[in-house]
Amino acid sequence: MACSINNRLHEFEIDGGAIARAASEKRLLTMEIEFSLRCNFHCPYCYVPTQRELDMELTPDEIRDVLVQARDLGARRIIILGGEPSIYPRIREMIDFILDHGMAVEMFTNGSGISADFAQWLHARRVRVVLKMNTFDPALQDRLAGREGAAGLIASALKHLKTAGYPSGEAFLAISTIICRPNLSELPRMWCWLRDQGIAPYFEIITPQGSANQNPWLSVDPTTLKGVFETLCGIDRERYGRSWEIQPPLVGNRCLRHQFSCLVTASGNVTPCVGVTLPIGNIRSHTLQQIIQSSPVLDDLRNYRQTIKGPCRNCEKADGCYGCRGAAYQITGDYLASDPLCWRCHSHED
């Protein structure tokens, strides 16, 4: 049976009705959080700035406090970003704290800290794992991770996760892959390889920020991006019976996270997402509720149909898509500008 993204963000299981209610009530369904920016990889596309302020990171008590605040605002799932969560010294303690407060956990990881024991521990708690892997080529993977031996660490992590029981109906596993010029030719094969194992492919356009701005060899033009999306859409439809619309920045999915989510950075700043690096408050000076319910920026994004600009405003996909707000902000400085990496906007401007 073909799947649709009209009512549900498939793979990531968020209902459209719940999104609308969360937006109207200025509440959360998910929250992204960085426990720390410490990382043992140096990915050339990383959104984290090269100059990292590590001495002002949140304390464990501050992290626990904001997690409870997120729960009270309706968050059902906490998405742990980084830095690298698997090497955070108190990762198990924090995951158990989240679960004990009735929320699910999703963790993005480069795999370097996923031992056999930790994989079993994660599986026992039904933690959703998103493992970063960009290519089958070990040398290219090492280059895209900025670390020699990264490909082996990722392969080992995947082996440990599969041995522990991932993926299954109760243990979600995805592979996060950035779409870049060096891996374009192998993306269809990777997509099928993941689908055949029941692993969700999470393929995403690079947001031009942080390290990505210093590495133009990674960039892909909008016309080529359109071709990638069309190819993968055809594979999903013909081989796997899955039907979806092509739209940036996620292959086979759509980003409406500003309707129901936010990011708490390792220093306590709250931003709309990792791409819209515009602090709207800090949890050390205001409550999370005060920040997300009084932010004009979030109001603009929740009401995007009235506030968005340019070709995005009148696009035929506008009811369920606003492109990548991160790309718009990073390239134009305006989080309400049309997405410069969307092929529809690119075609309109031509």
C-alpha positions as CSV (number, residue, x, y, z in Angstrom):
1,M,0.0,0.0,0.0
2,A,1.3,3.4,-0.9
3,C,2.1,5.8,1.9
4,S,1.1,9.5,1.9
5,I,2.7,12.4,3.6
6,N,-0.4,14.6,3.4
7,N,-1.6,13.7,6.8
8,R,1.4,12.2,8.5
9,L,5.2,12.9,8.3
10,H,5.9,9.2,7.6
11,E,9.0,7.6,9.1
12,F,8.9,10.2,11.9
13,E,5.3,9.6,12.8
14,I,3.9,13.1,13.5
15,D,0.2,13.6,12.7
16,G,-0.8,16.7,10.8
17,G,-3.8,17.4,13.1
18,A,-1.5,17.3,16.1
19,I,0.9,19.7,14.4
20,A,-2.0,22.2,13.7
21,R,-3.1,22.0,17.3
22,A,0.4,22.5,18.7
23,A,0.9,25.5,16.4
24,S,-2.3,27.2,17.4
25,E,-1.7,26.6,21.1
26,K,2.0,27.5,20.9
27,R,3.0,24.2,22.4
28,L,5.6,21.6,21.5
29,L,5.4,18.1,20.1
30,T,9.2,17.6,20.0
31,M,12.3,19.4,21.2
32,E,15.8,19.2,19.9
33,I,18.6,19.6,22.4
34,E,22.4,19.7,22.5
35,F,23.8,18.3,25.7
36,S,27.3,19.3,24.6
37,L,29.1,20.5,21.4
38,R,32.1,18.2,22.1
39,C,32.6,15.9,19.1
40,N,35.3,13.5,17.9
41,F,34.5,14.0,14.2
42,H,35.2,17.1,12.2
43,C,32.6,16.9,9.4
44,P,33.2,19.4,6.6
45,Y,29.5,20.1,6.5
46,C,28.9,20.5,10.2
47,Y,26.6,23.3,11.3
48,V,28.5,23.8,14.5
49,P,31.0,26.7,14.2
50,T,34.7,25.9,14.3
51,Q,35.2,28.2,17.3
52,R,33.3,26.4,20.0
53,E,32.4,27.9,23.4
54,L,32.5,24.8,25.6
55,D,33.0,26.5,29.0
56,M,29.4,27.9,29.2
57,E,27.6,24.6,28.4
58,L,24.5,23.6,30.3
59,T,24.9,21.8,33.5
60,P,23.1,18.5,34.1
61,D,20.6,20.2,36.4
62,E,19.9,22.8,33.7
63,I,19.3,20.1,31.1
64,R,17.0,18.2,33.4
65,D,15.0,21.4,34.1
66,V,14.5,22.3,30.5
67,L,13.5,18.7,29.7
68,V,10.7,18.9,32.3
69,Q,9.6,22.3,30.9
70,A,9.4,20.8,27.4
71,R,7.3,17.9,28.7
72,D,5.0,20.4,30.4
73,L,4.6,22.2,27.1
74,G,3.5,19.0,25.4
75,A,6.7,17.5,24.0
76,R,6.3,13.8,23.3
77,R,9.8,13.2,22.0
78,I,13.2,14.7,22.7
79,I,15.7,14.7,19.9
80,I,19.3,14.6,21.1
81,L,21.8,16.4,18.8
82,G,25.4,17.4,19.3
83,G,28.4,17.4,19.3
84,E,28.3,13.7,19.6
85,P,25.8,12.4,22.1
86,S,27.2,8.9,22.4
87,I,30.4,10.2,24.0
88,Y,28.6,12.6,26.4
89,P,29.6,11.2,29.9
90,R,26.0,11.3,31.3
91,I,24.1,10.2,28.2
92,R,22.6,7.1,29.8
93,E,21.5,9.1,32.8
94,M,19.8,11.8,30.6
95,I,18.1,9.2,28.4
96,D,16.6,7.5,31.4
97,F,15.5,10.9,32.8
98,I,13.6,11.7,29.6
99,L,12.0,8.2,29.5
100,D,11.0,8.5,33.2
101,H,9.2,11.7,32.4
102,G,7.1,10.0,29.7
103,M,8.8,11.2,26.6
104,A,10.4,9.2,23.8
105,V,14.0,9.7,22.8
106,E,15.6,10.0,19.4
107,M,19.4,10.3,19.1
108,F,21.5,11.4,16.2
109,T,24.9,9.8,16.4
110,N,28.1,9.4,14.4
111,G,28.3,5.9,15.9
112,S,31.7,6.3,17.5
113,G,30.3,5.6,21.0
114,I,27.9,2.8,20.0
115,S,29.5,-0.3,21.6
116,A,27.7,-3.6,21.7
117,D,26.7,-3.0,25.3
118,F,25.4,0.5,24.5
119,A,23.4,-0.7,21.5
120,Q,21.7,-3.3,23.7
121,W,21.0,-0.7,26.3
122,L,19.5,1.7,23.7
123,H,17.4,-1.2,22.3
124,A,16.0,-2.1,25.7
125,R,14.7,1.4,26.1
126,R,13.4,1.7,22.5
127,V,15.6,4.7,21.8
128,R,15.2,5.8,18.2
129,V,18.6,5.9,16.6
130,V,19.7,8.0,13.6
131,L,23.2,6.9,12.6
132,K,25.2,9.2,10.3
133,M,26.5,7.6,7.2
134,N,27.2,9.3,3.8
135,T,28.8,6.8,1.5
136,F,29.8,3.2,1.0
137,D,33.4,4.4,0.1
138,P,35.5,4.1,3.3
139,A,38.0,6.8,2.1
140,L,35.2,9.2,1.2
141,Q,33.4,8.5,4.4
142,D,36.5,9.3,6.4
143,R,36.9,12.6,4.5
144,L,33.2,13.5,5.1
145,A,33.7,12.7,8.8
146,G,37.0,14.6,9.0
147,R,38.5,11.6,10.8
148,E,40.6,8.6,9.7
149,G,38.9,5.4,10.5
150,A,35.4,6.9,10.7
151,A,34.0,4.5,8.2
152,G,35.0,1.5,10.4
153,L,33.5,3.1,13.5
154,I,30.2,3.7,11.6
155,A,30.2,0.1,10.2
156,S,30.9,-1.2,13.7
157,A,28.0,0.8,15.2
158,L,25.6,-0.4,12.6
159,K,26.6,-4.0,13.2
160,H,26.1,-3.5,17.0
161,L,22.7,-1.9,16.5
162,K,21.5,-4.7,14.2
163,T,22.8,-7.4,16.6
164,A,20.9,-5.7,19.4
165,G,17.6,-5.9,17.4
166,Y,17.5,-2.7,15.3
167,P,15.5,-2.0,13.2
168,S,12.1,-3.4,14.3
169,G,8.6,-2.2,14.9
170,E,9.6,-1.1,18.4
171,A,13.2,0.0,17.7
172,F,13.4,2.6,14.9
173,L,16.7,3.0,13.1
174,A,17.5,5.6,10.4
175,I,20.6,6.5,8.5
176,S,21.2,10.2,8.1
177,T,22.9,11.1,4.8
178,I,23.8,14.5,3.5
179,I,23.4,15.0,-0.3
180,C,26.7,16.2,-1.6
181,R,28.5,16.3,-4.9
182,P,30.9,13.3,-4.1
183,N,28.1,10.9,-3.1
184,L,25.5,11.7,-5.8
185,S,26.1,8.6,-7.9
186,E,25.6,6.1,-5.0
187,L,22.5,7.6,-3.4
188,P,20.0,5.4,-5.3
189,R,22.0,2.2,-4.2
190,M,22.2,3.5,-0.6
191,W,18.4,4.2,-0.6
192,C,17.6,0.6,-1.8
193,W,20.1,-0.9,0.6
194,L,18.5,0.9,3.5
195,R,14.9,0.2,2.4
196,D,15.7,-3.5,2.0
197,Q,16.9,-3.7,5.6
198,G,13.9,-1.8,7.0
199,I,16.2,1.1,7.9
200,A,14.7,4.6,7.3
201,P,16.7,6.6,4.8
202,Y,17.0,10.2,6.1
203,F,18.6,12.0,3.1
204,E,18.9,15.7,3.5
205,I,20.2,18.8,1.6
206,I,23.1,20.5,3.3
207,T,22.3,23.8,5.0
208,P,25.0,26.3,3.9
209,Q,26.3,27.2,7.3
210,G,29.2,26.5,9.6
211,S,31.9,24.3,8.0
212,A,29.8,23.8,4.8
213,N,30.5,27.4,3.8
214,Q,34.2,26.7,3.7
215,N,33.8,23.5,1.6
216,P,32.2,24.4,-1.7
217,W,33.2,21.0,-3.1
218,L,30.2,19.6,-1.3
219,S,27.6,21.9,-2.8
220,V,24.9,20.7,-5.2
221,D,22.9,23.0,-7.5
222,P,19.1,23.1,-7.3
223,T,18.5,21.5,-10.7
224,T,20.7,18.5,-9.7
225,L,19.0,18.3,-6.4
226,K,15.6,18.1,-8.1
227,G,17.0,15.1,-10.2
228,V,18.1,13.3,-7.0
229,F,14.7,13.7,-5.4
230,E,12.9,12.6,-8.6
231,T,15.1,9.5,-8.9
232,L,14.6,8.4,-5.3
233,C,10.8,9.2,-5.6
234,G,10.6,6.9,-8.6
235,I,12.5,4.1,-6.8
236,D,10.2,4.3,-3.8
237,R,7.1,4.3,-5.9
238,E,8.1,1.5,-8.3
239,R,10.0,-0.8,-5.9
240,Y,8.5,-0.2,-2.5
241,G,5.0,1.1,-3.2
242,R,5.6,4.4,-1.4
243,S,4.3,7.6,-2.8
244,W,5.4,11.1,-1.8
245,E,5.9,14.6,-3.1
246,I,9.3,15.9,-3.9
247,Q,10.2,19.0,-1.9
248,P,13.2,20.2,0.0
249,P,15.0,19.8,2.3
250,L,14.2,16.1,3.2
251,V,13.9,13.3,0.7
252,G,10.5,11.6,1.1
253,N,9.5,13.8,3.9
254,R,8.8,17.4,4.7
255,C,10.0,19.9,7.3
256,L,7.4,21.7,9.3
257,R,9.3,21.6,12.6
258,H,8.8,25.3,13.4
259,Q,5.1,24.5,13.9
260,F,5.8,22.2,16.8
261,S,9.5,22.2,17.9
262,C,12.5,24.2,18.8
263,L,16.2,23.7,19.6
264,V,17.9,24.3,22.9
265,T,21.6,24.7,22.3
266,A,24.4,23.6,24.6
267,S,24.7,27.1,25.9
268,G,21.0,27.4,26.6
269,N,20.0,29.5,23.7
270,V,16.6,28.7,22.1
271,T,16.5,28.9,18.3
272,P,13.8,27.8,15.8
273,C,16.1,25.0,14.5
274,V,19.8,24.3,13.8
275,G,19.6,26.2,10.5
276,V,17.8,29.3,11.8
277,T,20.6,30.3,14.1
278,L,18.7,33.3,15.6
279,P,18.5,33.1,19.4
280,I,14.9,33.9,20.6
281,G,15.8,33.6,24.2
282,N,18.0,31.7,26.7
283,I,16.7,29.3,29.3
284,R,19.0,30.7,31.9
285,S,17.0,34.0,31.9
286,H,13.5,33.0,30.8
287,T,11.3,29.9,31.0
288,L,10.9,27.8,27.9
289,Q,7.2,28.7,27.9
290,Q,7.9,32.4,28.0
291,I,10.4,32.0,25.1
292,I,8.3,30.0,22.6
293,Q,5.0,31.6,23.4
294,S,6.2,35.2,23.1
295,S,8.6,34.9,20.2
296,P,7.7,37.0,17.1
297,V,10.1,34.9,15.1
298,L,8.2,31.7,16.0
299,D,4.9,33.5,15.4
300,D,6.1,34.4,11.9
301,L,7.1,30.8,11.2
302,R,3.8,29.3,12.6
303,N,1.9,31.7,10.4
304,Y,4.1,31.2,7.4
305,R,1.3,31.2,4.9
306,Q,0.7,34.9,5.7
307,T,4.4,35.9,6.3
308,I,6.6,34.0,3.8
309,K,8.0,35.9,0.9
310,G,8.8,35.5,-2.8
311,P,8.0,32.4,-4.9
312,C,7.4,30.3,-1.8
313,R,4.4,32.4,-0.9
314,N,2.4,31.4,-4.0
315,C,3.9,28.0,-4.6
316,E,1.4,25.2,-5.3
317,K,3.0,23.3,-2.4
318,A,2.7,26.1,0.0
319,D,-0.1,24.5,2.2
320,G,2.3,21.8,3.3
321,C,5.8,23.1,2.5
322,Y,7.9,26.1,3.2
323,G,11.2,24.8,1.9
324,C,14.2,25.0,4.3
325,R,14.0,28.0,6.5
326,G,17.6,27.4,7.5
327,A,18.8,27.7,4.0
328,A,16.8,30.8,3.5
329,Y,18.2,32.4,6.7
330,Q,21.8,31.4,6.1
331,I,21.9,32.5,2.4
332,T,19.7,35.7,2.6
333,G,19.7,36.6,6.2
334,D,15.9,36.5,6.2
335,Y,14.1,33.4,7.7
336,L,11.0,34.3,5.7
337,A,12.7,34.5,2.3
338,S,12.0,31.9,-0.3
339,D,14.3,28.9,-0.1
340,P,17.2,29.6,-2.5
341,L,18.0,25.9,-2.8
342,C,14.5,24.9,-3.9
343,W,14.3,24.1,-7.6
344,R,10.9,25.7,-7.8
345,C,12.1,29.0,-6.6
346,H,15.2,28.7,-8.8
347,S,13.1,28.1,-11.8
348,H,10.8,31.0,-11.0
349,E,13.7,33.3,-10.7
350,D,15.1,32.2,-14.0
